[in-house]
Amino acid sequence: MKVLIIYTDLETSVSYSFGVGILAAILKENRHEVKVLHLNEEIDYPLDLNRIKKDVENFKPGLIAFSSTSNQFKFVETIAKFIKKNFSIPIICGGVHATSCPDEVISVDEIDFLCRGEGDVAFLELTNKLEKKQGITNIKGIWAKSDGKIIQNPLGPVIENLDSLPFADREVFQTDKILRISRGWVNILSGRGCPFSCSYCVNHYYTNLYKNSNVKYTVRHRSVENVLEEISRIVKDKNAKMINFNDDTFTLNKEWVLKFCEEYPKRFKLPFACNVRVTNFDEDIAIALKKAGCEEVKIGVESGNEKIRREILNRHTPDHMILKAFSVARKAGLRCWSFNMIGIPTETRENIIETVKLNAKIRPYIIRCSILFPYKGTKIYDYCLQKNMIDKEKEDKYSTYFEGSILKMDSISQVDILKFKKMFKWYVDAYSELNVSPFFRELVENFEQLPDKLWENGKAQKMVSEVDKSIDNLFRVQK
């Protein structure tokens, strides 16, 4: 059967979907024909309903599938409604949002099925049964509409042996364009699941969801050999310049990562990058990563205030562990990224300055700053809901966690959040012991004085971007 997967990736930086890639590979293995419409402005496929209509007409699918995050579901709903006006094709929606907010998703009249949880088995079974015109109301992991009722089947099985899955199909995406935009960075996953319960992440929702079922759900790793085999296929593309492991914590299993670091340089010279957590990172791992060809490690700092990290974000990582992790990485010769978050409930300007000062101490190679977005299904969403902090109008408006805060906060203004988000790197340089620090202190002070309306309408942000481009090359060496 022909299956059309529509992956909305709109109003954000283009990304490759591992889930969609694996599902496409599974369907192809089972003799189904698959086409993916990857909607993203950077690869020249914006939200164009007429173009989507033509693609549906040309492909003539027997099933249309969406995989959606919470921010993207508004686009999914729009497209699903349009498709149903023009075609009588069954529609299914899966992904994080369908799993964490199934009632919201299945309530959309135009969506016929919902896949909850990991869909490797369930989606294939649904496709097979639709093709054979068999009963489709009793598939584990699938919610189905039948005679005006919604059949909520229990969760389906998860794949315990990840090596049994085919490698994610990259051909169904515009790989050449994505590689060019990402400057040769190729994303890959070495496992599934996460044992931690950060309040802003949906991982703990999956863990609790399966805990309340009869399905065993654990952190799973692919074998080192299986990962290396996939990389051997990736490096055949001469445009690939960097392997980027997207696992939440690549160094979770020390034995596994040390074995990987031993085998990787025997086969590849391509550098790689990975995410590490300060609680699962030490000198042995840092040295091994460097010897294996790792160039960059990405570390979550999130907040410079220990109380906020512990009580609001549920991250039990004291300052001294963060400082040590960056020191160990730098000593091993690894370039460090720091991931930071502002607009956290209870956070004040002074708290954000603490985050700035911590970054000034650790001196990351790359600094990333996002605005907290409380996703449905997360503990922090429940916290914000109970405190009546969520601005429902903004919740539906923003497509990423970089645009602005959806929270109503008494502790800090919306304009201050925008200022810190846009000028975060400048603040870090201003508080650092650098020759250029006085320059950045003056720069921040000047932009702080701009009228609020210029920040609210985005003009101040554009001014910061223009100035930043001008000074970047000027001070790059001095930094």
Buried (B, 14 or more C-beta within 10 A) or exposed (E): BBBBBBBBBBBBEBBBBBBBBBBBBBBBEEEBEBBBBBBBBBBEBEBEBEEBBEBBEEBEBBBBBBBBBBBBBBBBBEBBBBBBEEBEBBBBBBBBBBBBBBEBBBEBEBBBBBBBBBBBBBBBBBBBBBBEEEEBBEBBBBBBBEEEEEBEBEBBBBBEEBEEBBBBBBEBBBBEBBBEBBEBBBBBBBBBBBEBBBBBBBBBBBBEBBEEEEBEBEBBBBBBEBBBBBBEEBBEBEEBBBBBBBBBBBBBBBEBBBBBBEBBEEEBEBBBBBBBBBBBBBEBBBBBBBBBBBBBBBBBBBBBBBEBBBEBBBBEBEBEEBBBBBBBBBEBEBBBBBBBBBBBBBBBBEBBBBBBBBBBBBBBBEBBBBBBBBBBBBBBBEBBEEEEBBBEEBBEEBBBBBBBBBBEBEBBBBBBBBBBBBBBBBBBBBBBEBEBBEBBBEBBEEBEEBEBEBBEEEEBBEBBEEBBEEBEEEBEEEE
